[in-house]
Amino acid sequence: MKPYSLRAALVIGLAAALTKAIAGTLGLDSAPVAYAVIMSVLVVKPDFGRLPLLLYPVLVVLVGGGMAIGLGVHVAFDGAPDSFTFAVVALLMQLLGLLLPGKLRLLSGALAVAGVLPLLSSNTSVSTWAQEVGAIALGLALGTVVQRALTPAQLPAAEEPPEAPPDPPLAVRLQQGLRSPFFWERTLLAMLALSIGEGLGALAPKYLYFGVVLLFNDSLDATLARVIDRMVGVSLGVLMPLLVFNTIGTGPVEIGLVMGGTAALVMVLGLGRFLRTALISSGVAFVGYGSLVVWYIPNRWIDYLMGCVLAASAALVVDAVRQRAASRQPAQAYPSPPGRDRWRG
């Protein structure tokens, strides 16, 4: 277990409880409260490092902008089938992801998820959008404040991240992205994911869409690694909600116990790389669904497994097609790596 791990779990629990209490005092609806609590724990770094200040407004603008586009599609195509509106938003989010510079490329998954959030409720409006974006900002602020207040006095020096290579011009990035087979593979799969989930009878087919945009990668190995990470994290994240709900109940203190307990469990087991996924799983289940948590958890687990299977199956098919295409290419199309010819004849 890494230094300060249990202290970080305490910070996560306090941040979640404080955020829930303040959000409830402000009269926020259940969905914004869940967003606030989840953001308050995700912003806490287990090593007590500090995120760049510029990341906060960028994240709020990016997520809020994605949700605004989703709201616009919801209003423009009011009454259209969910599969159609999801497909439209999926296409727009993938195109917008091409515009992100290299430093923000990791947020493309968050953008894809944010875009469909307004589609998950039939009474989405500008006021609910504003409340949800405000809740996200509130969670980021409260989580950061609690971490700063409880940061140990002596911390080891943080390693400087390597200098990232400069980004190509925007026009070049767009051209490269639109010419990439992987971009169109993921976009098409994301557009069809909800329909596939509905066809398979998933109770929450949105998780098949989440599985595609968060897990499907350009390589089979990377996709399978993300699938394993997601399912282990989701499984770890449902344990504390079930335990606390069935023994104590729900409330701000109980939410702190759930989120802090999940963090402590993950860290004690030495599974820190699954922490973020586990916290999201705990927050969505316990804060987002409250008294329905016992019904929600098994159904969400099954639907997320279906999303993981969809992403992994698509990666297997794409990899097989690529291997087959590569085997049909003339041998001279693939020059030998340097040094290989000297071992011949």
C-alpha positions as CSV (number, residue, x, y, z in Angstrom):
1,M,0.0,0.0,0.0
2,K,1.4,3.4,-1.0
3,P,2.1,6.1,1.6
4,Y,-0.9,8.3,2.6
5,S,-3.4,5.8,0.9
6,L,-5.7,5.6,4.0
7,R,-5.4,9.3,4.5
8,A,-6.5,9.8,0.9
9,A,-9.5,7.4,1.6
10,L,-10.4,9.7,4.5
11,V,-10.3,12.7,2.3
12,I,-12.4,11.0,-0.3
13,G,-15.0,10.1,2.3
14,L,-15.1,13.6,3.8
15,A,-15.3,15.3,0.3
16,A,-18.2,13.1,-0.7
17,A,-20.1,13.7,2.6
18,L,-19.5,17.5,2.5
19,T,-20.5,17.7,-1.1
20,K,-23.7,15.8,-0.5
21,A,-24.6,17.9,2.4
22,I,-24.0,21.2,0.6
23,A,-25.7,20.1,-2.6
24,G,-28.7,19.0,-0.6
25,T,-28.8,22.4,1.2
26,L,-28.8,24.1,-2.1
27,G,-31.8,22.1,-3.2
28,L,-30.2,20.4,-6.1
29,D,-32.0,17.5,-7.8
30,S,-30.8,13.9,-7.5
31,A,-28.8,13.8,-10.8
32,P,-26.8,17.0,-10.1
33,V,-26.1,15.8,-6.6
34,A,-24.7,12.6,-8.0
35,Y,-22.5,14.5,-10.5
36,A,-21.2,16.8,-7.7
37,V,-20.3,13.9,-5.4
38,I,-18.6,11.9,-8.1
39,M,-16.6,14.9,-9.3
40,S,-15.6,15.7,-5.7
41,V,-14.0,12.3,-5.2
42,L,-12.4,12.0,-8.7
43,V,-10.5,15.3,-8.2
44,V,-8.8,13.9,-5.1
45,K,-5.4,12.5,-6.0
46,P,-4.2,9.6,-3.8
47,D,-0.7,10.9,-3.8
48,F,-2.0,14.4,-2.8
49,G,-0.5,15.9,-5.9
50,R,-2.2,19.0,-7.3
51,L,-3.9,19.3,-10.7
52,P,-3.1,22.2,-12.9
53,L,-5.4,25.1,-12.1
54,L,-6.3,25.6,-15.8
55,L,-7.7,22.1,-15.9
56,Y,-10.7,23.1,-13.8
57,P,-12.3,25.7,-16.1
58,V,-11.3,23.6,-19.1
59,L,-13.1,20.5,-17.7
60,V,-16.2,22.5,-16.8
61,V,-16.4,24.1,-20.3
62,L,-15.7,20.8,-22.1
63,V,-18.2,18.8,-20.1
64,G,-20.8,21.6,-20.1
65,G,-20.3,22.2,-23.8
66,G,-20.8,18.5,-24.6
67,M,-24.0,18.4,-22.4
68,A,-25.2,21.6,-24.2
69,I,-24.9,19.9,-27.6
70,G,-26.7,16.8,-26.2
71,L,-29.5,19.1,-25.0
72,G,-29.7,20.8,-28.4
73,V,-30.1,17.5,-30.1
74,H,-32.7,16.4,-27.6
75,V,-34.7,19.6,-28.2
76,A,-34.2,19.6,-32.0
77,F,-35.4,15.9,-32.4
78,D,-38.0,15.9,-29.6
79,G,-40.0,12.7,-30.0
80,A,-37.4,10.9,-32.1
81,P,-36.3,7.4,-31.1
82,D,-33.5,7.3,-28.5
83,S,-31.4,5.2,-30.8
84,F,-31.5,8.1,-33.4
85,T,-30.6,10.9,-31.0
86,F,-27.9,8.8,-29.4
87,A,-26.4,8.1,-32.9
88,V,-26.5,11.8,-33.7
89,V,-24.8,12.8,-30.5
90,A,-22.3,10.0,-30.8
91,L,-21.2,11.2,-34.2
92,L,-20.9,14.8,-33.0
93,M,-18.9,13.9,-29.9
94,Q,-16.5,11.8,-32.0
95,L,-16.0,14.7,-34.4
96,L,-15.4,17.1,-31.6
97,G,-12.9,14.8,-30.1
98,L,-10.7,15.3,-33.1
99,L,-10.5,19.0,-32.2
100,L,-8.9,18.4,-28.8
101,P,-5.2,19.1,-28.5
102,G,-2.9,16.4,-27.4
103,K,-2.9,17.4,-23.7
104,L,-6.7,17.1,-23.6
105,R,-7.0,14.0,-25.7
106,L,-7.6,11.8,-22.6
107,L,-10.8,13.8,-22.0
108,S,-12.4,12.6,-25.3
109,G,-14.1,9.8,-23.4
110,A,-15.5,12.2,-20.8
111,L,-16.8,14.4,-23.7
112,A,-18.5,11.4,-25.3
113,V,-20.2,10.5,-22.1
114,A,-21.2,14.1,-21.3
115,G,-22.9,14.5,-24.6
116,V,-25.5,11.8,-24.0
117,L,-26.3,12.7,-20.4
118,P,-29.2,15.0,-21.4
119,L,-30.6,12.2,-23.4
120,L,-31.1,10.0,-20.3
121,S,-34.0,12.0,-19.0
122,S,-37.2,13.0,-20.7
123,N,-37.5,16.4,-18.8
124,T,-34.1,17.8,-19.7
125,S,-34.1,21.6,-20.1
126,V,-31.8,24.5,-20.0
127,S,-32.4,24.9,-16.2
128,T,-31.5,21.3,-15.5
129,W,-28.4,21.7,-17.7
130,A,-27.3,24.8,-15.8
131,Q,-27.9,23.0,-12.5
132,E,-25.9,20.0,-13.6
133,V,-22.9,22.0,-14.8
134,G,-23.0,24.1,-11.6
135,A,-23.0,20.8,-9.6
136,I,-19.9,19.6,-11.5
137,A,-18.1,22.8,-10.7
138,L,-19.2,22.6,-7.1
139,G,-17.9,19.1,-6.8
140,L,-14.5,20.0,-8.3
141,A,-14.2,22.9,-5.9
142,L,-15.2,21.1,-2.7
143,G,-13.0,18.0,-3.5
144,T,-10.0,20.3,-4.1
145,V,-10.6,22.3,-0.9
146,V,-10.9,19.2,1.3
147,Q,-7.7,17.7,-0.2
148,R,-5.8,20.9,0.2
149,A,-6.9,21.2,3.9
150,L,-5.8,17.6,4.7
151,T,-2.6,17.5,2.6
152,P,0.3,16.2,4.7
153,A,2.9,18.8,5.6
154,Q,5.8,16.7,4.0
155,L,5.3,15.3,0.6
156,P,7.9,13.7,-1.7
157,A,8.8,15.8,-4.7
158,A,6.5,15.1,-7.6
159,E,8.1,13.9,-10.8
160,E,7.9,16.3,-13.7
161,P,5.9,14.8,-16.6
162,P,7.8,14.4,-19.8
163,E,7.5,17.2,-22.3
164,A,4.8,16.4,-24.8
165,P,5.7,16.8,-28.5
166,P,4.0,19.8,-30.2
167,D,0.6,19.2,-31.7
168,P,0.2,19.4,-35.5
169,P,-2.1,22.2,-36.8
170,L,-5.8,21.7,-36.3
171,A,-6.4,21.2,-40.0
172,V,-3.8,18.4,-40.0
173,R,-5.3,16.8,-37.0
174,L,-8.7,16.8,-38.5
175,Q,-7.4,15.4,-41.8
176,Q,-5.5,12.6,-40.0
177,G,-8.5,11.7,-37.8
178,L,-11.0,11.6,-40.7
179,R,-8.6,9.4,-42.7
180,S,-8.1,7.0,-39.8
181,P,-10.0,3.7,-40.1
182,F,-10.1,3.5,-36.3
183,F,-12.0,6.8,-36.0
184,W,-14.8,5.5,-38.3
185,E,-14.8,2.1,-36.6
186,R,-15.4,3.6,-33.2
187,T,-17.8,6.2,-34.5
188,L,-20.0,3.6,-36.3
189,L,-19.9,1.3,-33.3
190,A,-20.8,4.2,-30.9
191,M,-23.7,5.2,-33.1
192,L,-25.1,1.6,-33.1
193,A,-24.4,0.8,-29.5
194,L,-27.7,1.8,-28.0
195,S,-29.6,0.0,-30.7
196,I,-27.6,-3.1,-30.1
197,G,-28.3,-2.9,-26.4
198,E,-32.0,-2.5,-27.0
199,G,-32.0,-5.4,-29.4
200,L,-30.2,-7.6,-26.8
201,G,-32.8,-6.6,-24.1
202,A,-30.5,-4.7,-21.8
203,L,-32.4,-2.8,-19.1
204,A,-29.9,0.1,-19.3
205,P,-28.6,0.0,-22.9
206,K,-26.7,3.2,-22.4
207,Y,-23.9,1.1,-20.8
208,L,-23.2,-0.5,-24.2
209,Y,-22.6,3.0,-25.5
210,F,-20.4,3.8,-22.6
211,G,-18.5,0.6,-23.1
212,V,-17.7,1.5,-26.7
213,V,-16.6,5.1,-26.2
214,L,-14.6,4.4,-23.1
215,L,-13.1,1.0,-23.8
216,F,-12.8,0.4,-27.6
217,N,-9.3,1.2,-28.6
218,D,-7.1,1.1,-31.7
219,S,-5.4,-2.2,-30.6
220,L,-6.8,-5.4,-29.3
221,D,-4.5,-5.5,-26.3
222,A,-5.4,-2.0,-25.2
223,T,-9.1,-2.7,-25.5
224,L,-8.9,-5.9,-23.5
225,A,-6.8,-4.1,-20.8
226,R,-9.5,-1.4,-20.5
227,V,-12.3,-4.1,-20.4
228,I,-10.5,-5.8,-17.5
229,D,-9.9,-2.5,-15.7
230,R,-13.6,-1.5,-16.1
231,M,-15.1,-4.8,-14.9
232,V,-12.8,-5.1,-11.9
233,G,-13.4,-1.5,-10.9
234,V,-17.1,-1.8,-11.3
235,S,-17.2,-5.0,-9.3
236,L,-15.1,-3.4,-6.5
237,G,-17.3,-0.4,-6.5
238,V,-20.6,-2.1,-5.8
239,L,-19.5,-3.8,-2.6
240,M,-19.6,-0.9,-0.2
241,P,-23.0,0.5,-1.5
242,L,-24.6,-2.9,-0.8
243,L,-23.0,-3.2,2.6
244,V,-23.9,0.3,3.8
245,F,-27.4,0.4,2.3
246,N,-28.3,-3.0,3.9
247,T,-26.9,-2.1,7.3
248,I,-27.3,1.7,7.8
249,G,-29.2,3.3,5.0
250,T,-28.6,6.4,2.9
251,G,-27.6,10.0,3.8
252,P,-24.6,12.3,3.7
253,V,-22.7,10.4,6.4
254,E,-23.5,7.1,4.7
255,I,-22.3,8.5,1.3
256,G,-19.0,9.4,3.0
257,L,-18.7,5.9,4.4
258,V,-19.4,4.4,1.0
259,M,-17.0,6.5,-1.0
260,G,-14.3,6.4,1.7
261,G,-14.8,2.7,2.3
262,T,-14.5,1.9,-1.4
263,A,-11.3,3.9,-1.6
264,A,-9.9,2.2,1.5
265,L,-10.8,-1.3,0.2
266,V,-9.2,-0.7,-3.2
267,M,-6.0,0.7,-1.6
268,V,-5.7,-2.0,1.0
269,L,-6.0,-4.7,-1.7
270,G,-3.2,-2.9,-3.6
271,L,-5.5,-2.3,-6.6
272,G,-5.0,1.4,-6.8
273,R,-5.2,1.4,-10.6
274,F,-8.9,0.5,-10.4
275,L,-9.7,3.3,-7.9
276,R,-11.2,5.8,-10.3
277,T,-13.6,3.2,-11.9
278,A,-14.6,1.9,-8.5
279,L,-15.4,5.3,-7.1
280,I,-17.6,6.1,-10.2
281,S,-19.3,2.8,-9.7
282,S,-20.0,3.5,-6.0
283,G,-21.1,7.0,-6.6
284,V,-23.5,6.2,-9.5
285,A,-25.1,3.3,-7.5
286,F,-25.4,4.8,-4.1
287,V,-25.9,8.5,-4.8
288,G,-27.6,8.3,-8.1
289,Y,-30.0,5.6,-7.3
290,G,-30.4,5.7,-3.5
291,S,-33.1,3.3,-2.4
292,L,-33.1,1.5,-5.7
293,V,-29.4,0.5,-5.2
294,V,-30.2,-3.2,-4.6
295,W,-32.1,-3.4,-7.9
296,Y,-29.7,-1.2,-9.8
297,I,-26.4,-2.9,-9.0
298,P,-26.9,-6.4,-10.6
299,N,-28.6,-4.9,-13.6
300,R,-25.9,-2.3,-14.1
301,W,-23.2,-4.9,-13.7
302,I,-24.8,-7.1,-16.3
303,D,-25.4,-4.3,-18.8
304,Y,-21.8,-3.0,-18.3
305,L,-20.6,-6.5,-18.9
306,M,-22.5,-6.5,-22.2
307,G,-20.8,-3.2,-23.1
308,C,-17.4,-4.7,-22.3
309,V,-18.2,-7.8,-24.4
310,L,-19.4,-5.5,-27.3
311,A,-16.1,-3.5,-27.2
312,A,-13.9,-6.6,-26.9
313,S,-15.8,-8.4,-29.7
314,A,-15.5,-5.4,-32.0
315,A,-11.8,-5.2,-31.3
316,L,-11.4,-8.9,-32.0
317,V,-13.2,-8.6,-35.4
318,V,-11.3,-5.5,-36.4
319,D,-8.0,-7.1,-35.4
320,A,-8.8,-10.2,-37.4
321,V,-9.7,-8.1,-40.5
322,R,-6.5,-6.2,-40.2
323,Q,-4.4,-9.4,-39.8
324,R,-6.1,-10.8,-42.9
325,A,-5.6,-7.7,-44.9
326,A,-1.9,-7.6,-43.8
327,S,-1.4,-11.3,-44.8
328,R,-2.6,-10.5,-48.4
329,Q,-0.1,-7.6,-48.9
330,P,3.0,-8.4,-50.9
331,A,6.0,-9.2,-48.8
332,Q,8.0,-6.3,-50.3
333,A,5.4,-3.9,-48.9
334,Y,6.8,-4.5,-45.5
335,P,10.5,-3.8,-45.4
336,S,12.5,-5.9,-42.9
337,P,13.4,-4.2,-39.6
338,P,17.0,-2.9,-39.5
339,G,19.5,-5.8,-38.8
340,R,17.2,-8.6,-39.9
341,D,18.7,-9.2,-43.3
342,R,22.1,-10.1,-41.9
343,W,20.7,-13.3,-40.4
344,R,19.6,-14.5,-43.9
345,G,21.7,-16.9,-46.0
